[in-house]
């Protein structure tokens, strides 16, 4: 599984804008940046407790968000943690 390298504000460490949104799980509604089209990614959890990566599955779904003219890729919580 590829790790996503997002910061808590949703932007990637390289400064690029988010292009995906998490649905469900501990990162619900968090914007993040992904660099692949299929599979699963590890998203850093902002939830209370020790830091951990949470597994989200990349879907074909797209969701419009007011922060972007381009729709975000929907990431669905797989129920697992890294």
Phi and psi restraints in degrees (range 20) as a CNS / XPLOR table:
assign (resid 1 and name C) (resid 2 and name N)
       (resid 2 and name CA) (resid 2 and name C) 1.0 -86.7 20.0 2
assign (resid 2 and name N) (resid 2 and name CA)
       (resid 2 and name C) (resid 3 and name N) 1.0 140.2 20.0 2
assign (resid 2 and name C) (resid 3 and name N)
       (resid 3 and name CA) (resid 3 and name C) 1.0 -86.8 20.0 2
assign (resid 3 and name N) (resid 3 and name CA)
       (resid 3 and name C) (resid 4 and name N) 1.0 136.5 20.0 2
assign (resid 3 and name C) (resid 4 and name N)
       (resid 4 and name CA) (resid 4 and name C) 1.0 -86.5 20.0 2
assign (resid 4 and name N) (resid 4 and name CA)
       (resid 4 and name C) (resid 5 and name N) 1.0 141.6 20.0 2
assign (resid 4 and name C) (resid 5 and name N)
       (resid 5 and name CA) (resid 5 and name C) 1.0 -112.4 20.0 2
assign (resid 5 and name N) (resid 5 and name CA)
       (resid 5 and name C) (resid 6 and name N) 1.0 64.6 20.0 2
assign (resid 5 and name C) (resid 6 and name N)
       (resid 6 and name CA) (resid 6 and name C) 1.0 -97.4 20.0 2
assign (resid 6 and name N) (resid 6 and name CA)
       (resid 6 and name C) (resid 7 and name N) 1.0 156.0 20.0 2
assign (resid 6 and name C) (resid 7 and name N)
       (resid 7 and name CA) (resid 7 and name C) 1.0 -98.3 20.0 2
assign (resid 7 and name N) (resid 7 and name CA)
       (resid 7 and name C) (resid 8 and name N) 1.0 170.6 20.0 2
assign (resid 7 and name C) (resid 8 and name N)
       (resid 8 and name CA) (resid 8 and name C) 1.0 -59.2 20.0 2
assign (resid 8 and name N) (resid 8 and name CA)
       (resid 8 and name C) (resid 9 and name N) 1.0 -28.0 20.0 2
assign (resid 8 and name C) (resid 9 and name N)
       (resid 9 and name CA) (resid 9 and name C) 1.0 -83.0 20.0 2
assign (resid 9 and name N) (resid 9 and name CA)
       (resid 9 and name C) (resid 10 and name N) 1.0 2.1 20.0 2
assign (resid 9 and name C) (resid 10 and name N)
       (resid 10 and name CA) (resid 10 and name C) 1.0 93.3 20.0 2
assign (resid 10 and name N) (resid 10 and name CA)
       (resid 10 and name C) (resid 11 and name N) 1.0 -16.2 20.0 2
assign (resid 10 and name C) (resid 11 and name N)
       (resid 11 and name CA) (resid 11 and name C) 1.0 -82.1 20.0 2
assign (resid 11 and name N) (resid 11 and name CA)
       (resid 11 and name C) (resid 12 and name N) 1.0 152.9 20.0 2
assign (resid 11 and name C) (resid 12 and name N)
       (resid 12 and name CA) (resid 12 and name C) 1.0 -75.5 20.0 2
assign (resid 12 and name N) (resid 12 and name CA)
       (resid 12 and name C) (resid 13 and name N) 1.0 158.2 20.0 2
assign (resid 12 and name C) (resid 13 and name N)
       (resid 13 and name CA) (resid 13 and name C) 1.0 -61.3 20.0 2
assign (resid 13 and name N) (resid 13 and name CA)
       (resid 13 and name C) (resid 14 and name N) 1.0 -24.4 20.0 2
assign (resid 13 and name C) (resid 14 and name N)
       (resid 14 and name CA) (resid 14 and name C) 1.0 -85.3 20.0 2
assign (resid 14 and name N) (resid 14 and name CA)
       (resid 14 and name C) (resid 15 and name N) 1.0 4.9 20.0 2
assign (resid 14 and name C) (resid 15 and name N)
       (resid 15 and name CA) (resid 15 and name C) 1.0 88.5 20.0 2
assign (resid 15 and name N) (resid 15 and name CA)
       (resid 15 and name C) (resid 16 and name N) 1.0 -2.2 20.0 2
assign (resid 15 and name C) (resid 16 and name N)
       (resid 16 and name CA) (resid 16 and name C) 1.0 -74.3 20.0 2
assign (resid 16 and name N) (resid 16 and name CA)
       (resid 16 and name C) (resid 17 and name N) 1.0 155.2 20.0 2
assign (resid 16 and name C) (resid 17 and name N)
       (resid 17 and name CA) (resid 17 and name C) 1.0 -74.5 20.0 2
assign (resid 17 and name N) (resid 17 and name CA)
       (resid 17 and name C) (resid 18 and name N) 1.0 153.6 20.0 2
assign (resid 17 and name C) (resid 18 and name N)
       (resid 18 and name CA) (resid 18 and name C) 1.0 -62.5 20.0 2
assign (resid 18 and name N) (resid 18 and name CA)
       (resid 18 and name C) (resid 19 and name N) 1.0 149.9 20.0 2
assign (resid 18 and name C) (resid 19 and name N)
       (resid 19 and name CA) (resid 19 and name C) 1.0 -135.1 20.0 2
assign (resid 19 and name N) (resid 19 and name CA)
       (resid 19 and name C) (resid 20 and name N) 1.0 8.7 20.0 2
assign (resid 19 and name C) (resid 20 and name N)
       (resid 20 and name CA) (resid 20 and name C) 1.0 -145.9 20.0 2
assign (resid 20 and name N) (resid 20 and name CA)
       (resid 20 and name C) (resid 21 and name N) 1.0 155.9 20.0 2
assign (resid 20 and name C) (resid 21 and name N)
       (resid 21 and name CA) (resid 21 and name C) 1.0 -130.2 20.0 2
assign (resid 21 and name N) (resid 21 and name CA)
       (resid 21 and name C) (resid 22 and name N) 1.0 135.2 20.0 2
assign (resid 21 and name C) (resid 22 and name N)
       (resid 22 and name CA) (resid 22 and name C) 1.0 -83.5 20.0 2
assign (resid 22 and name N) (resid 22 and name CA)
       (resid 22 and name C) (resid 23 and name N) 1.0 138.4 20.0 2
assign (resid 22 and name C) (resid 23 and name N)
       (resid 23 and name CA) (resid 23 and name C) 1.0 -123.7 20.0 2
assign (resid 23 and name N) (resid 23 and name CA)
       (resid 23 and name C) (resid 24 and name N) 1.0 121.2 20.0 2
assign (resid 23 and name C) (resid 24 and name N)
       (resid 24 and name CA) (resid 24 and name C) 1.0 84.5 20.0 2
assign (resid 24 and name N) (resid 24 and name CA)
       (resid 24 and name C) (resid 25 and name N) 1.0 170.4 20.0 2
assign (resid 24 and name C) (resid 25 and name N)
       (resid 25 and name CA) (resid 25 and name C) 1.0 69.9 20.0 2
assign (resid 25 and name N) (resid 25 and name CA)
       (resid 25 and name C) (resid 26 and name N) 1.0 -169.6 20.0 2
assign (resid 25 and name C) (resid 26 and name N)
       (resid 26 and name CA) (resid 26 and name C) 1.0 -70.4 20.0 2
assign (resid 26 and name N) (resid 26 and name CA)
       (resid 26 and name C) (resid 27 and name N) 1.0 -16.4 20.0 2
assign (resid 26 and name C) (resid 27 and name N)
       (resid 27 and name CA) (resid 27 and name C) 1.0 -106.1 20.0 2
assign (resid 27 and name N) (resid 27 and name CA)
       (resid 27 and name C) (resid 28 and name N) 1.0 18.9 20.0 2
assign (resid 27 and name C) (resid 28 and name N)
       (resid 28 and name CA) (resid 28 and name C) 1.0 -48.5 20.0 2
assign (resid 28 and name N) (resid 28 and name CA)
       (resid 28 and name C) (resid 29 and name N) 1.0 128.5 20.0 2
assign (resid 28 and name C) (resid 29 and name N)
       (resid 29 and name CA) (resid 29 and name C) 1.0 72.4 20.0 2
assign (resid 29 and name N) (resid 29 and name CA)
       (resid 29 and name C) (resid 30 and name N) 1.0 6.5 20.0 2
assign (resid 29 and name C) (resid 30 and name N)
       (resid 30 and name CA) (resid 30 and name C) 1.0 -78.0 20.0 2
assign (resid 30 and name N) (resid 30 and name CA)
       (resid 30 and name C) (resid 31 and name N) 1.0 134.4 20.0 2
assign (resid 30 and name C) (resid 31 and name N)
       (resid 31 and name CA) (resid 31 and name C) 1.0 -88.0 20.0 2
assign (resid 31 and name N) (resid 31 and name CA)
       (resid 31 and name C) (resid 32 and name N) 1.0 141.2 20.0 2
assign (resid 31 and name C) (resid 32 and name N)
       (resid 32 and name CA) (resid 32 and name C) 1.0 -148.4 20.0 2
assign (resid 32 and name N) (resid 32 and name CA)
       (resid 32 and name C) (resid 33 and name N) 1.0 176.1 20.0 2
assign (resid 32 and name C) (resid 33 and name N)
       (resid 33 and name CA) (resid 33 and name C) 1.0 -115.7 20.0 2
assign (resid 33 and name N) (resid 33 and name CA)
       (resid 33 and name C) (resid 34 and name N) 1.0 128.1 20.0 2
assign (resid 33 and name C) (resid 34 and name N)
       (resid 34 and name CA) (resid 34 and name C) 1.0 -119.1 20.0 2
assign (resid 34 and name N) (resid 34 and name CA)
       (resid 34 and name C) (resid 35 and name N) 1.0 157.3 20.0 2
assign (resid 34 and name C) (resid 35 and name N)
       (resid 35 and name CA) (resid 35 and name C) 1.0 -126.9 20.0 2
assign (resid 35 and name N) (resid 35 and name CA)
       (resid 35 and name C) (resid 36 and name N) 1.0 27.8 20.0 2
assign (resid 35 and name C) (resid 36 and name N)
       (resid 36 and name CA) (resid 36 and name C) 1.0 -148.2 20.0 2
assign (resid 36 and name N) (resid 36 and name CA)
       (resid 36 and name C) (resid 37 and name N) 1.0 162.9 20.0 2
assign (resid 36 and name C) (resid 37 and name N)
       (resid 37 and name CA) (resid 37 and name C) 1.0 -101.7 20.0 2
assign (resid 37 and name N) (resid 37 and name CA)
       (resid 37 and name C) (resid 38 and name N) 1.0 -25.5 20.0 2
assign (resid 37 and name C) (resid 38 and name N)
       (resid 38 and name CA) (resid 38 and name C) 1.0 -136.5 20.0 2
assign (resid 38 and name N) (resid 38 and name CA)
       (resid 38 and name C) (resid 39 and name N) 1.0 162.2 20.0 2
assign (resid 38 and name C) (resid 39 and name N)
       (resid 39 and name CA) (resid 39 and name C) 1.0 101.5 20.0 2
assign (resid 39 and name N) (resid 39 and name CA)
       (resid 39 and name C) (resid 40 and name N) 1.0 -151.3 20.0 2
assign (resid 39 and name C) (resid 40 and name N)
       (resid 40 and name CA) (resid 40 and name C) 1.0 -125.1 20.0 2
assign (resid 40 and name N) (resid 40 and name CA)
       (resid 40 and name C) (resid 41 and name N) 1.0 152.9 20.0 2
assign (resid 40 and name C) (resid 41 and name N)
       (resid 41 and name CA) (resid 41 and name C) 1.0 -130.7 20.0 2
assign (resid 41 and name N) (resid 41 and name CA)
       (resid 41 and name C) (resid 42 and name N) 1.0 154.7 20.0 2
assign (resid 41 and name C) (resid 42 and name N)
       (resid 42 and name CA) (resid 42 and name C) 1.0 -97.3 20.0 2
assign (resid 42 and name N) (resid 42 and name CA)
       (resid 42 and name C) (resid 43 and name N) 1.0 120.3 20.0 2
assign (resid 42 and name C) (resid 43 and name N)
       (resid 43 and name CA) (resid 43 and name C) 1.0 -108.4 20.0 2
assign (resid 43 and name N) (resid 43 and name CA)
       (resid 43 and name C) (resid 44 and name N) 1.0 129.6 20.0 2
assign (resid 43 and name C) (resid 44 and name N)
       (resid 44 and name CA) (resid 44 and name C) 1.0 -66.3 20.0 2
assign (resid 44 and name N) (resid 44 and name CA)
       (resid 44 and name C) (resid 45 and name N) 1.0 126.4 20.0 2
assign (resid 44 and name C) (resid 45 and name N)
       (resid 45 and name CA) (resid 45 and name C) 1.0 -80.0 20.0 2
assign (resid 45 and name N) (resid 45 and name CA)
       (resid 45 and name C) (resid 46 and name N) 1.0 137.5 20.0 2
assign (resid 45 and name C) (resid 46 and name N)
       (resid 46 and name CA) (resid 46 and name C) 1.0 -97.7 20.0 2
assign (resid 46 and name N) (resid 46 and name CA)
       (resid 46 and name C) (resid 47 and name N) 1.0 2.9 20.0 2
assign (resid 46 and name C) (resid 47 and name N)
       (resid 47 and name CA) (resid 47 and name C) 1.0 -64.7 20.0 2
assign (resid 47 and name N) (resid 47 and name CA)
       (resid 47 and name C) (resid 48 and name N) 1.0 157.1 20.0 2
assign (resid 47 and name C) (resid 48 and name N)
       (resid 48 and name CA) (resid 48 and name C) 1.0 -59.8 20.0 2
assign (resid 48 and name N) (resid 48 and name CA)
       (resid 48 and name C) (resid 49 and name N) 1.0 154.5 20.0 2
assign (resid 48 and name C) (resid 49 and name N)
       (resid 49 and name CA) (resid 49 and name C) 1.0 103.8 20.0 2
assign (resid 49 and name N) (resid 49 and name CA)
       (resid 49 and name C) (resid 50 and name N) 1.0 -171.2 20.0 2
assign (resid 49 and name C) (resid 50 and name N)
       (resid 50 and name CA) (resid 50 and name C) 1.0 -66.4 20.0 2
assign (resid 50 and name N) (resid 50 and name CA)
       (resid 50 and name C) (resid 51 and name N) 1.0 144.0 20.0 2
assign (resid 50 and name C) (resid 51 and name N)
       (resid 51 and name CA) (resid 51 and name C) 1.0 -60.5 20.0 2
assign (resid 51 and name N) (resid 51 and name CA)
       (resid 51 and name C) (resid 52 and name N) 1.0 141.0 20.0 2
assign (resid 51 and name C) (resid 52 and name N)
       (resid 52 and name CA) (resid 52 and name C) 1.0 -155.0 20.0 2
assign (resid 52 and name N) (resid 52 and name CA)
       (resid 52 and name C) (resid 53 and name N) 1.0 157.6 20.0 2
assign (resid 52 and name C) (resid 53 and name N)
       (resid 53 and name CA) (resid 53 and name C) 1.0 -94.8 20.0 2
assign (resid 53 and name N) (resid 53 and name CA)
       (resid 53 and name C) (resid 54 and name N) 1.0 140.7 20.0 2
assign (resid 53 and name C) (resid 54 and name N)
       (resid 54 and name CA) (resid 54 and name C) 1.0 -116.3 20.0 2
assign (resid 54 and name N) (resid 54 and name CA)
       (resid 54 and name C) (resid 55 and name N) 1.0 137.9 20.0 2
assign (resid 54 and name C) (resid 55 and name N)
       (resid 55 and name CA) (resid 55 and name C) 1.0 -84.7 20.0 2
assign (resid 55 and name N) (resid 55 and name CA)
       (resid 55 and name C) (resid 56 and name N) 1.0 127.2 20.0 2
assign (resid 55 and name C) (resid 56 and name N)
       (resid 56 and name CA) (resid 56 and name C) 1.0 -125.6 20.0 2
assign (resid 56 and name N) (resid 56 and name CA)
       (resid 56 and name C) (resid 57 and name N) 1.0 141.2 20.0 2
assign (resid 56 and name C) (resid 57 and name N)
       (resid 57 and name CA) (resid 57 and name C) 1.0 -95.3 20.0 2
assign (resid 57 and name N) (resid 57 and name CA)
       (resid 57 and name C) (resid 58 and name N) 1.0 133.0 20.0 2
assign (resid 57 and name C) (resid 58 and name N)
       (resid 58 and name CA) (resid 58 and name C) 1.0 -76.5 20.0 2
assign (resid 58 and name N) (resid 58 and name CA)
       (resid 58 and name C) (resid 59 and name N) 1.0 131.1 20.0 2
assign (resid 58 and name C) (resid 59 and name N)
       (resid 59 and name CA) (resid 59 and name C) 1.0 -113.6 20.0 2
assign (resid 59 and name N) (resid 59 and name CA)
       (resid 59 and name C) (resid 60 and name N) 1.0 173.3 20.0 2
assign (resid 59 and name C) (resid 60 and name N)
       (resid 60 and name CA) (resid 60 and name C) 1.0 -85.7 20.0 2
assign (resid 60 and name N) (resid 60 and name CA)
       (resid 60 and name C) (resid 61 and name N) 1.0 -5.1 20.0 2
assign (resid 60 and name C) (resid 61 and name N)
       (resid 61 and name CA) (resid 61 and name C) 1.0 -68.5 20.0 2
assign (resid 61 and name N) (resid 61 and name CA)
       (resid 61 and name C) (resid 62 and name N) 1.0 148.6 20.0 2
assign (resid 61 and name C) (resid 62 and name N)
       (resid 62 and name CA) (resid 62 and name C) 1.0 -129.1 20.0 2
assign (resid 62 and name N) (resid 62 and name CA)
       (resid 62 and name C) (resid 63 and name N) 1.0 145.5 20.0 2
assign (resid 62 and name C) (resid 63 and name N)
       (resid 63 and name CA) (resid 63 and name C) 1.0 -136.0 20.0 2
assign (resid 63 and name N) (resid 63 and name CA)
       (resid 63 and name C) (resid 64 and name N) 1.0 127.6 20.0 2
assign (resid 63 and name C) (resid 64 and name N)
       (resid 64 and name CA) (resid 64 and name C) 1.0 -77.4 20.0 2
assign (resid 64 and name N) (resid 64 and name CA)
       (resid 64 and name C) (resid 65 and name N) 1.0 139.5 20.0 2
assign (resid 64 and name C) (resid 65 and name N)
       (resid 65 and name CA) (resid 65 and name C) 1.0 -132.6 20.0 2
assign (resid 65 and name N) (resid 65 and name CA)
       (resid 65 and name C) (resid 66 and name N) 1.0 141.1 20.0 2
assign (resid 65 and name C) (resid 66 and name N)
       (resid 66 and name CA) (resid 66 and name C) 1.0 -62.9 20.0 2
assign (resid 66 and name N) (resid 66 and name CA)
       (resid 66 and name C) (resid 67 and name N) 1.0 -15.4 20.0 2
assign (resid 66 and name C) (resid 67 and name N)
       (resid 67 and name CA) (resid 67 and name C) 1.0 -83.0 20.0 2
assign (resid 67 and name N) (resid 67 and name CA)
       (resid 67 and name C) (resid 68 and name N) 1.0 -3.6 20.0 2
assign (resid 67 and name C) (resid 68 and name N)
       (resid 68 and name CA) (resid 68 and name C) 1.0 -147.0 20.0 2
assign (resid 68 and name N) (resid 68 and name CA)
       (resid 68 and name C) (resid 69 and name N) 1.0 145.6 20.0 2
assign (resid 68 and name C) (resid 69 and name N)
       (resid 69 and name CA) (resid 69 and name C) 1.0 -78.2 20.0 2
assign (resid 69 and name N) (resid 69 and name CA)
       (resid 69 and name C) (resid 70 and name N) 1.0 -22.7 20.0 2
assign (resid 69 and name C) (resid 70 and name N)
       (resid 70 and name CA) (resid 70 and name C) 1.0 -99.2 20.0 2
assign (resid 70 and name N) (resid 70 and name CA)
       (resid 70 and name C) (resid 71 and name N) 1.0 135.2 20.0 2
assign (resid 70 and name C) (resid 71 and name N)
       (resid 71 and name CA) (resid 71 and name C) 1.0 -66.4 20.0 2
assign (resid 71 and name N) (resid 71 and name CA)
       (resid 71 and name C) (resid 72 and name N) 1.0 149.8 20.0 2
assign (resid 71 and name C) (resid 72 and name N)
       (resid 72 and name CA) (resid 72 and name C) 1.0 -86.7 20.0 2
assign (resid 72 and name N) (resid 72 and name CA)
       (resid 72 and name C) (resid 73 and name N) 1.0 146.9 20.0 2
assign (resid 72 and name C) (resid 73 and name N)
       (resid 73 and name CA) (resid 73 and name C) 1.0 -71.6 20.0 2
assign (resid 73 and name N) (resid 73 and name CA)
       (resid 73 and name C) (resid 74 and name N) 1.0 136.7 20.0 2
assign (resid 73 and name C) (resid 74 and name N)
       (resid 74 and name CA) (resid 74 and name C) 1.0 -89.4 20.0 2
assign (resid 74 and name N) (resid 74 and name CA)
       (resid 74 and name C) (resid 75 and name N) 1.0 127.2 20.0 2
assign (resid 74 and name C) (resid 75 and name N)
       (resid 75 and name CA) (resid 75 and name C) 1.0 -107.9 20.0 2
assign (resid 75 and name N) (resid 75 and name CA)
       (resid 75 and name C) (resid 76 and name N) 1.0 127.0 20.0 2
assign (resid 75 and name C) (resid 76 and name N)
       (resid 76 and name CA) (resid 76 and name C) 1.0 -106.5 20.0 2
assign (resid 76 and name N) (resid 76 and name CA)
       (resid 76 and name C) (resid 77 and name N) 1.0 131.8 20.0 2
assign (resid 76 and name C) (resid 77 and name N)
       (resid 77 and name CA) (resid 77 and name C) 1.0 -59.1 20.0 2
assign (resid 77 and name N) (resid 77 and name CA)
       (resid 77 and name C) (resid 78 and name N) 1.0 130.5 20.0 2
assign (resid 77 and name C) (resid 78 and name N)
       (resid 78 and name CA) (resid 78 and name C) 1.0 -92.6 20.0 2
assign (resid 78 and name N) (resid 78 and name CA)
       (resid 78 and name C) (resid 79 and name N) 1.0 -5.0 20.0 2
assign (resid 78 and name C) (resid 79 and name N)
       (resid 79 and name CA) (resid 79 and name C) 1.0 85.9 20.0 2
assign (resid 79 and name N) (resid 79 and name CA)
       (resid 79 and name C) (resid 80 and name N) 1.0 5.4 20.0 2
assign (resid 79 and name C) (resid 80 and name N)
       (resid 80 and name CA) (resid 80 and name C) 1.0 -116.2 20.0 2
assign (resid 80 and name N) (resid 80 and name CA)
       (resid 80 and name C) (resid 81 and name N) 1.0 161.3 20.0 2
assign (resid 80 and name C) (resid 81 and name N)
       (resid 81 and name CA) (resid 81 and name C) 1.0 -127.0 20.0 2
assign (resid 81 and name N) (resid 81 and name CA)
       (resid 81 and name C) (resid 82 and name N) 1.0 151.2 20.0 2
